[in-house]
Amino acid sequence: MAPHPHISHSPLRADNNTAIMSYTSVDFEVHGRVQGVCFRMYTEDEARKLGVVGWVRNTRQGTVDGQVQGPTDKVQRMKQWLQREGSPSSIIDYATFRNEKTISKPTQKGFFTRY
């Protein structure tokens, strides 16, 4: 017997036939020449382009840290950007990520710079 055309049989669907989204939250810190090179502004722009939320700030240690939340695939793309691209004038030595976890939905609204 063929499945009914209006009933979802996919394990990735909720009862109301909407896709279940996988969300991730992760804290980051980027080391290198990342202050005084518009890193925070470019981070905000990239986050908005990808559709993730969170925040970014300069630290007293000369690094940039923050948090990213959103759909898991987009958070992974943001992590790659933080590790490899950054702002045009930045020189990224390395980025660290911690507290990566699955969340039911983002707790932040928008992406902004903290001071």
N, CA, C and O atoms as a GROMACS GRO file, in nm:
protein
  460
    1MET      N    1   0.084  -0.117   0.000
    1MET     CA    2   0.000   0.000   0.000
    1MET      C    3   0.089   0.125   0.000
    1MET      O    4   0.183   0.133   0.079
    2ALA      N    5   0.062   0.219  -0.086
    2ALA     CA    6   0.140   0.342  -0.095
    2ALA      C    7   0.108   0.434   0.021
    2ALA      O    8  -0.005   0.436   0.069
    3PRO      N    9   0.209   0.513   0.067
    3PRO     CA   10   0.182   0.608   0.175
    3PRO      C   11   0.083   0.714   0.130
    3PRO      O   12   0.079   0.752   0.013
    4HIS      N   13   0.006   0.762   0.224
    4HIS     CA   14  -0.091   0.867   0.196
    4HIS      C   15  -0.016   0.993   0.155
    4HIS      O   16   0.080   1.030   0.223
    5PRO      N   17  -0.055   1.062   0.047
    5PRO     CA   18   0.020   1.177  -0.003
    5PRO      C   19   0.019   1.299   0.090
    5PRO      O   20   0.102   1.388   0.073
    6HIS      N   21  -0.072   1.307   0.185
    6HIS     CA   22  -0.080   1.424   0.271
    6HIS      C   23  -0.027   1.400   0.411
    6HIS      O   24  -0.037   1.488   0.497
    7ILE      N   25   0.028   1.284   0.435
    7ILE     CA   26   0.082   1.251   0.567
    7ILE      C   27   0.231   1.235   0.554
    7ILE      O   28   0.279   1.159   0.470
    8SER      N   29   0.306   1.306   0.637
    8SER     CA   30   0.451   1.296   0.635
    8SER      C   31   0.495   1.171   0.709
    8SER      O   32   0.448   1.142   0.819
    9HIS      N   33   0.586   1.097   0.646
    9HIS     CA   34   0.642   0.978   0.710
    9HIS      C   35   0.789   1.000   0.741
    9HIS      O   36   0.859   0.906   0.777
   10SER      N   37   0.835   1.122   0.728
   10SER     CA   38   0.975   1.154   0.754
   10SER      C   39   0.997   1.173   0.904
   10SER      O   40   0.917   1.240   0.970
   11PRO      N   41   1.105   1.115   0.958
   11PRO     CA   42   1.133   1.134   1.100
   11PRO      C   43   1.178   1.277   1.133
   11PRO      O   44   1.191   1.312   1.250
   12LEU      N   45   1.203   1.358   1.030
   12LEU     CA   46   1.247   1.495   1.052
   12LEU      C   47   1.132   1.594   1.051
   12LEU      O   48   1.154   1.714   1.038
   13ARG      N   49   1.011   1.546   1.064
   13ARG     CA   50   0.894   1.632   1.062
   13ARG      C   51   0.818   1.620   1.193
   13ARG      O   52   0.810   1.513   1.253
   14ALA      N   53   0.764   1.729   1.235
   14ALA     CA   54   0.679   1.729   1.354
   14ALA      C   55   0.538   1.685   1.315
   14ALA      O   56   0.509   1.670   1.196
   15ASP      N   57   0.454   1.665   1.412
   15ASP     CA   58   0.317   1.620   1.386
   15ASP      C   59   0.239   1.716   1.296
   15ASP      O   60   0.153   1.672   1.220
   16ASN      N   61   0.269   1.844   1.302
   16ASN     CA   62   0.196   1.941   1.220
   16ASN      C   63   0.258   1.957   1.082
   16ASN      O   64   0.227   2.051   1.009
   17ASN      N   65   0.345   1.864   1.045
   17ASN     CA   66   0.406   1.856   0.913
   17ASN      C   67   0.502   1.972   0.883
   17ASN      O   68   0.526   2.002   0.767
   18THR      N   69   0.557   2.036   0.986
   18THR     CA   70   0.660   2.136   0.966
   18THR      C   71   0.795   2.074   1.000
   18THR      O   72   0.806   1.991   1.090
   19ALA      N   73   0.896   2.114   0.927
   19ALA     CA   74   1.030   2.059   0.950
   19ALA      C   75   1.079   2.096   1.089
   19ALA      O   76   1.058   2.208   1.136
   20ILE      N   77   1.144   2.002   1.155
   20ILE     CA   78   1.203   2.027   1.286
   20ILE      C   79   1.341   2.086   1.260
   20ILE      O   80   1.426   2.022   1.198
   21MET      N   81   1.363   2.206   1.308
   21MET     CA   82   1.488   2.275   1.286
   21MET      C   83   1.588   2.237   1.394
   21MET      O   84   1.552   2.228   1.512
   22SER      N   85   1.711   2.215   1.356
   22SER     CA   86   1.818   2.189   1.452
   22SER      C   87   1.892   2.320   1.476
   22SER      O   88   1.951   2.376   1.384
   23TYR      N   89   1.891   2.368   1.601
   23TYR     CA   90   1.958   2.494   1.636
   23TYR      C   91   2.079   2.465   1.723
   23TYR      O   92   2.080   2.370   1.802
   24THR      N   93   2.181   2.549   1.708
   24THR     CA   94   2.304   2.536   1.783
   24THR      C   95   2.341   2.671   1.843
   24THR      O   96   2.314   2.776   1.786
   25SER      N   97   2.404   2.665   1.960
   25SER     CA   98   2.461   2.783   2.024
   25SER      C   99   2.608   2.752   2.050
   25SER      O  100   2.641   2.642   2.094
   26VAL      N  101   2.695   2.848   2.024
   26VAL     CA  102   2.838   2.828   2.051
   26VAL      C  103   2.902   2.962   2.088
   26VAL      O  104   2.869   3.066   2.031
   27ASP      N  105   2.993   2.957   2.184
   27ASP     CA  106   3.074   3.073   2.222
   27ASP      C  107   3.204   3.067   2.143
   27ASP      O  108   3.255   2.959   2.116
   28PHE      N  109   3.257   3.182   2.105
   28PHE     CA  110   3.381   3.185   2.028
   28PHE      C  111   3.478   3.290   2.080
   28PHE      O  112   3.438   3.385   2.147
   29GLU      N  113   3.605   3.271   2.048
   29GLU     CA  114   3.708   3.371   2.073
   29GLU      C  115   3.807   3.362   1.958
   29GLU      O  116   3.856   3.254   1.925
   30VAL      N  117   3.836   3.478   1.896
   30VAL     CA  118   3.926   3.483   1.782
   30VAL      C  119   4.054   3.555   1.823
   30VAL      O  120   4.050   3.665   1.878
   31HIS      N  121   4.167   3.491   1.795
   31HIS     CA  122   4.300   3.543   1.832
   31HIS      C  123   4.374   3.588   1.707
   31HIS      O  124   4.356   3.530   1.599
   32GLY      N  125   4.456   3.690   1.722
   32GLY     CA  126   4.535   3.742   1.611
   32GLY      C  127   4.520   3.893   1.605
   32GLY      O  128   4.491   3.958   1.706
   33ARG      N  129   4.539   3.948   1.487
   33ARG     CA  130   4.518   4.092   1.467
   33ARG      C  131   4.370   4.111   1.433
   33ARG      O  132   4.332   4.113   1.316
   34VAL      N  133   4.289   4.124   1.539
   34VAL     CA  134   4.144   4.129   1.520
   34VAL      C  135   4.080   4.253   1.584
   34VAL      O  136   3.959   4.270   1.577
   35GLN      N  137   4.161   4.338   1.645
   35GLN     CA  138   4.108   4.464   1.698
   35GLN      C  139   4.165   4.579   1.616
   35GLN      O  140   4.280   4.576   1.574
   36GLY      N  141   4.083   4.682   1.595
   36GLY     CA  142   4.125   4.797   1.516
   36GLY      C  143   4.123   4.769   1.366
   36GLY      O  144   4.182   4.845   1.289
   37VAL      N  145   4.056   4.662   1.324
   37VAL     CA  146   4.051   4.624   1.182
   37VAL      C  147   3.907   4.597   1.137
   37VAL      O  148   3.884   4.524   1.040
   38CYS      N  149   3.811   4.657   1.206
   38CYS     CA  150   3.667   4.644   1.174
   38CYS      C  151   3.616   4.501   1.183
   38CYS      O  152   3.518   4.466   1.118
   39PHE      N  153   3.682   4.417   1.265
   39PHE     CA  154   3.642   4.276   1.276
   39PHE      C  155   3.499   4.262   1.328
   39PHE      O  156   3.422   4.181   1.277
   40ARG      N  157   3.464   4.341   1.429
   40ARG     CA  158   3.329   4.330   1.485
   40ARG      C  159   3.223   4.370   1.383
   40ARG      O  160   3.120   4.303   1.372
   41MET      N  161   3.247   4.476   1.309
   41MET     CA  162   3.151   4.522   1.208
   41MET      C  163   3.131   4.416   1.100
   41MET      O  164   3.018   4.387   1.061
   42TYR      N  165   3.241   4.358   1.052
   42TYR     CA  166   3.231   4.253   0.950
   42TYR      C  167   3.165   4.127   1.006
   42TYR      O  168   3.095   4.056   0.934
   43THR      N  169   3.188   4.099   1.135
   43THR     CA  170   3.124   3.984   1.198
   43THR      C  171   2.973   4.004   1.203
   43THR      O  172   2.897   3.912   1.173
   44GLU      N  173   2.930   4.124   1.241
   44GLU     CA  174   2.786   4.155   1.240
   44GLU      C  175   2.728   4.138   1.101
   44GLU      O  176   2.622   4.077   1.084
   45ASP      N  177   2.796   4.191   1.000
   45ASP     CA  178   2.747   4.182   0.862
   45ASP      C  179   2.735   4.036   0.817
   45ASP      O  180   2.635   3.998   0.758
   46GLU      N  181   2.837   3.956   0.845
   46GLU     CA  182   2.835   3.816   0.803
   46GLU      C  183   2.725   3.740   0.876
   46GLU      O  184   2.656   3.658   0.815
   47ALA      N  185   2.708   3.766   1.005
   47ALA     CA  186   2.604   3.699   1.083
   47ALA      C  187   2.466   3.731   1.027
   47ALA      O  188   2.382   3.642   1.015
   48ARG      N  189   2.445   3.855   0.992
   48ARG     CA  190   2.314   3.894   0.936
   48ARG      C  191   2.292   3.831   0.800
   48ARG      O  192   2.180   3.788   0.768
   49LYS      N  193   2.398   3.823   0.718
   49LYS     CA  194   2.386   3.758   0.587
   49LYS      C  195   2.347   3.611   0.602
   49LYS      O  196   2.265   3.559   0.527
   50LEU      N  197   2.408   3.545   0.700
   50LEU     CA  198   2.382   3.402   0.722
   50LEU      C  199   2.250   3.377   0.795
   50LEU      O  200   2.195   3.268   0.787
   51GLY      N  201   2.200   3.479   0.866
   51GLY     CA  202   2.076   3.461   0.940
   51GLY      C  203   2.095   3.399   1.078
   51GLY      O  204   2.006   3.330   1.128
   52VAL      N  205   2.211   3.425   1.140
   52VAL     CA  206   2.234   3.380   1.276
   52VAL      C  207   2.224   3.499   1.371
   52VAL      O  208   2.231   3.614   1.327
   53VAL      N  209   2.206   3.473   1.499
   53VAL     CA  210   2.193   3.578   1.599
   53VAL      C  211   2.304   3.562   1.702
   53VAL      O  212   2.371   3.460   1.708
   54GLY      N  213   2.322   3.668   1.783
   54GLY     CA  214   2.423   3.663   1.888
   54GLY      C  215   2.488   3.797   1.911
   54GLY      O  216   2.425   3.902   1.893
   55TRP      N  217   2.615   3.793   1.951
   55TRP     CA  218   2.686   3.916   1.983
   55TRP      C  219   2.836   3.896   1.966
   55TRP      O  220   2.885   3.784   1.957
   56VAL      N  221   2.907   4.009   1.961
   56VAL     CA  222   3.052   4.011   1.946
   56VAL      C  223   3.106   4.129   2.027
   56VAL      O  224   3.038   4.230   2.042
   57ARG      N  225   3.229   4.117   2.079
   57ARG     CA  226   3.291   4.228   2.153
   57ARG      C  227   3.443   4.212   2.152
   57ARG      O  228   3.495   4.102   2.133
   58ASN      N  229   3.512   4.324   2.173
   58ASN     CA  230   3.656   4.322   2.196
   58ASN      C  231   3.681   4.282   2.340
   58ASN      O  232   3.602   4.315   2.429
   59THR      N  233   3.793   4.212   2.365
   59THR     CA  234   3.831   4.177   2.501
   59THR      C  235   3.954   4.258   2.541
   59THR      O  236   4.023   4.314   2.456
   60ARG      N  237   3.982   4.263   2.669
   60ARG     CA  238   4.102   4.332   2.718
   60ARG      C  239   4.229   4.258   2.679
   60ARG      O  240   4.338   4.316   2.683
   61GLN      N  241   4.216   4.131   2.642
   61GLN     CA  242   4.333   4.051   2.603
   61GLN      C  243   4.370   4.069   2.456
   61GLN      O  244   4.464   4.005   2.407
   62GLY      N  245   4.297   4.156   2.385
   62GLY     CA  246   4.328   4.182   2.245
   62GLY      C  247   4.262   4.085   2.148
   62GLY      O  248   4.294   4.083   2.030
   63THR      N  249   4.168   4.005   2.199
   63THR     CA  250   4.095   3.912   2.115
   63THR      C  251   3.954   3.967   2.090
   63THR      O  252   3.918   4.073   2.141
   64VAL      N  253   3.877   3.894   2.013
   64VAL     CA  254   3.736   3.923   1.994
   64VAL      C  255   3.660   3.798   2.035
   64VAL      O  256   3.693   3.688   1.992
   65ASP      N  257   3.557   3.815   2.119
   65ASP     CA  258   3.478   3.699   2.158
   65ASP      C  259   3.331   3.728   2.137
   65ASP      O  260   3.291   3.840   2.108
   66GLY      N  261   3.250   3.622   2.152
   66GLY     CA  262   3.107   3.639   2.134
   66GLY      C  263   3.034   3.508   2.136
   66GLY      O  264   3.086   3.405   2.180
   67GLN      N  265   2.911   3.513   2.088
   67GLN     CA  266   2.826   3.396   2.083
   67GLN      C  267   2.745   3.398   1.955
   67GLN      O  268   2.701   3.504   1.909
   68VAL      N  269   2.727   3.281   1.896
   68VAL     CA  270   2.646   3.266   1.775
   68VAL      C  271   2.540   3.161   1.802
   68VAL      O  272   2.568   3.057   1.862
   69GLN      N  273   2.416   3.189   1.759
   69GLN     CA  274   2.305   3.095   1.771
   69GLN      C  275   2.228   3.094   1.640
   69GLN      O  276   2.216   3.197   1.574
   70GLY      N  277   2.177   2.978   1.604
   70GLY     CA  278   2.096   2.969   1.485
   70GLY      C  279   2.088   2.827   1.433
   70GLY      O  280   2.129   2.734   1.501
   71PRO      N  281   2.035   2.811   1.311
   71PRO     CA  282   2.032   2.679   1.250
   71PRO      C  283   2.174   2.621   1.245
   71PRO      O  284   2.269   2.691   1.211
   72THR      N  285   2.186   2.494   1.277
   72THR     CA  286   2.317   2.431   1.290
   72THR      C  287   2.406   2.452   1.168
   72THR      O  288   2.524   2.482   1.184
   73ASP      N  289   2.352   2.437   1.048
   73ASP     CA  290   2.435   2.452   0.929
   73ASP      C  291   2.487   2.595   0.914
   73ASP      O  292   2.600   2.615   0.869
   74LYS      N  293   2.407   2.692   0.952
   74LYS     CA  294   2.450   2.832   0.941
   74LYS      C  295   2.552   2.867   1.049
   74LYS      O  296   2.643   2.946   1.025
   75VAL      N  297   2.536   2.810   1.168
   75VAL     CA  298   2.635   2.832   1.275
   75VAL      C  299   2.769   2.772   1.232
   75VAL      O  300   2.874   2.832   1.257
   76GLN      N  301   2.766   2.656   1.168
   76GLN     CA  302   2.891   2.595   1.120
   76GLN      C  303   2.958   2.684   1.015
   76GLN      O  304   3.081   2.698   1.016
   77ARG      N  305   2.880   2.744   0.927
   77ARG     CA  306   2.937   2.836   0.827
   77ARG      C  307   2.995   2.959   0.894
   77ARG      O  308   3.100   3.009   0.851
   78MET      N  309   2.929   3.010   0.999
   78MET     CA  310   2.981   3.126   1.071
   78MET      C  311   3.112   3.090   1.141
   78MET      O  312   3.205   3.170   1.144
   79LYS      N  313   3.121   2.970   1.198
   79LYS     CA  314   3.245   2.926   1.261
   79LYS      C  315   3.360   2.923   1.160
   79LYS      O  316   3.471   2.967   1.191
   80GLN      N  317   3.334   2.874   1.041
   80GLN     CA  318   3.437   2.872   0.937
   80GLN      C  319   3.481   3.014   0.901
   80GLN      O  320   3.599   3.040   0.883
   81TRP      N  321   3.384   3.104   0.891
   81TRP     CA  322   3.416   3.244   0.859
   81TRP      C  323   3.504   3.304   0.969
   81TRP      O  324   3.601   3.373   0.939
   82LEU      N  325   3.470   3.278   1.095
   82LEU     CA  326   3.548   3.331   1.208
   82LEU      C  327   3.690   3.274   1.209
   82LEU      O  328   3.783   3.343   1.251
   83GLN      N  329   3.707   3.152   1.166
   83GLN     CA  330   3.838   3.088   1.165
   83GLN      C  331   3.924   3.129   1.046
   83GLN      O  332   4.046   3.137   1.058
   84ARG      N  333   3.860   3.154   0.931
   84ARG     CA  334   3.936   3.165   0.807
   84ARG      C  335   3.930   3.300   0.737
   84ARG      O  336   4.022   3.336   0.664
   85GLU      N  337   3.822   3.376   0.758
   85GLU     CA  338   3.803   3.497   0.679
   85GLU      C  339   3.817   3.624   0.761
   85GLU      O  340   3.917   3.694   0.750
   86GLY      N  341   3.718   3.653   0.843
   86GLY     CA  342   3.721   3.776   0.920
   86GLY      C  343   3.714   3.899   0.832
   86GLY      O  344   3.672   3.892   0.717
   87SER      N  345   3.756   4.012   0.888
   87SER     CA  346   3.755   4.136   0.810
   87SER      C  347   3.876   4.137   0.717
   87SER      O  348   3.974   4.066   0.741
   88PRO      N  349   3.869   4.217   0.609
   88PRO     CA  350   3.979   4.218   0.512
   88PRO      C  351   4.116   4.251   0.572
   88PRO      O  352   4.217   4.198   0.525
   89SER      N  353   4.121   4.336   0.675
   89SER     CA  354   4.250   4.374   0.733
   89SER      C  355   4.292   4.288   0.851
   89SER      O  356   4.401   4.307   0.906
   90SER      N  357   4.210   4.194   0.890
   90SER     CA  358   4.244   4.110   1.006
   90SER      C  359   4.344   4.002   0.967
   90SER      O  360   4.355   3.962   0.851
   91ILE      N  361   4.416   3.955   1.068
   91ILE     CA  362   4.504   3.839   1.052
   91ILE      C  363   4.464   3.743   1.164
   91ILE      O  364   4.496   3.766   1.281
   92ILE      N  365   4.394   3.637   1.128
   92ILE     CA  366   4.344   3.542   1.227
   92ILE      C  367   4.451   3.437   1.253
   92ILE      O  368   4.492   3.365   1.162
   93ASP      N  369   4.497   3.428   1.379
   93ASP     CA  370   4.590   3.322   1.416
   93ASP      C  371   4.512   3.193   1.439
   93ASP      O  372   4.547   3.088   1.383
   94TYR      N  373   4.408   3.200   1.520
   94TYR     CA  374   4.321   3.085   1.544
   94TYR      C  375   4.195   3.130   1.616
   94TYR      O  376   4.190   3.239   1.674
   95ALA      N  377   4.095   3.045   1.612
   95ALA     CA  378   3.969   3.070   1.683
   95ALA      C  379   3.940   2.950   1.771
   95ALA      O  380   3.966   2.836   1.733
   96THR      N  381   3.886   2.977   1.889
   96THR     CA  382   3.844   2.868   1.978
   96THR      C  383   3.693   2.875   1.993
   96THR      O  384   3.632   2.982   1.990
   97PHE      N  385   3.634   2.757   2.011
   97PHE     CA  386   3.490   2.745   2.027
   97PHE      C  387   3.463   2.660   2.149
   97PHE      O  388   3.527   2.557   2.169
   98ARG      N  389   3.368   2.703   2.232
   98ARG     CA  390   3.335   2.628   2.353
   98ARG      C  391   3.185   2.639   2.380
   98ARG      O  392   3.114   2.721   2.322
   99ASN      N  393   3.141   2.554   2.469
   99ASN     CA  394   2.998   2.551   2.508
   99ASN      C  395   2.906   2.529   2.388
   99ASN      O  396   2.795   2.581   2.384
  100GLU      N  397   2.952   2.452   2.289
  100GLU     CA  398   2.865   2.425   2.174
  100GLU      C  399   2.758   2.325   2.216
  100GLU      O  400   2.787   2.218   2.270
  101LYS      N  401   2.633   2.364   2.191
  101LYS     CA  402   2.522   2.278   2.234
  101LYS      C  403   2.402   2.297   2.143
  101LYS      O  404   2.386   2.400   2.078
  102THR      N  405   2.318   2.195   2.142
  102THR     CA  406   2.192   2.202   2.070
  102THR      C  407   2.092   2.276   2.157
  102THR      O  408   2.081   2.250   2.277
  103ILE      N  409   2.018   2.368   2.096
  103ILE     CA  410   1.916   2.443   2.168
  103ILE      C  411   1.783   2.428   2.094
  103ILE      O  412   1.781   2.401   1.974
  104SER      N  413   1.673   2.447   2.166
  104SER     CA  414   1.541   2.432   2.102
  104SER      C  415   1.508   2.551   2.013
  104SER      O  416   1.439   2.537   1.912
  105LYS      N  417   1.559   2.670   2.053
  105LYS     CA  418   1.541   2.790   1.971
  105LYS      C  419   1.641   2.894   2.019
  105LYS      O  420   1.683   2.890   2.134
  106PRO      N  421   1.678   2.988   1.932
  106PRO     CA  422   1.772   3.094   1.974
  106PRO      C  423   1.715   3.178   2.088
  106PRO      O  424   1.595   3.206   2.092
  107THR      N  425   1.801   3.220   2.180
  107THR     CA  426   1.760   3.306   2.290
  107THR      C  427   1.795   3.452   2.263
  107THR      O  428   1.749   3.540   2.335
  108GLN      N  429   1.876   3.477   2.161
  108GLN     CA  430   1.912   3.613   2.123
  108GLN      C  431   1.817   3.662   2.014
  108GLN      O  432   1.751   3.582   1.947
  109LYS      N  433   1.812   3.792   1.998
  109LYS     CA  434   1.738   3.852   1.886
  109LYS      C  435   1.836   3.944   1.814
  109LYS      O  436   1.887   4.039   1.873
  110GLY      N  437   1.860   3.918   1.687
  110GLY     CA  438   1.953   3.999   1.611
  110GLY      C  439   2.097   3.966   1.644
  110GLY      O  440   2.125   3.879   1.727
  111PHE      N  441   2.189   4.036   1.579
  111PHE     CA  442   2.332   4.019   1.606
  111PHE      C  443   2.389   4.158   1.628
  111PHE      O  444   2.369   4.248   1.546
  112PHE      N  445   2.459   4.178   1.739
  112PHE     CA  446   2.502   4.313   1.775
  112PHE      C  447   2.638   4.311   1.844
  112PHE      O  448   2.686   4.206   1.886
  113THR      N  449   2.699   4.428   1.852
  113THR     CA  450   2.826   4.446   1.922
  113THR      C  451   2.798   4.484   2.066
  113THR      O  452   2.718   4.574   2.093
  114ARG      N  453   2.863   4.416   2.157
  114ARG     CA  454   2.859   4.451   2.300
  114ARG      C  455   2.982   4.534   2.332
  114ARG      O  456   3.089   4.516   2.274
  115TYR      N  457   2.963   4.627   2.426
  115TYR     CA  458   3.077   4.712   2.467
  115TYR      C  459   3.105   4.695   2.614
  115TYR      O  460   3.197   4.758   2.667
   0.00000   0.00000   0.00000
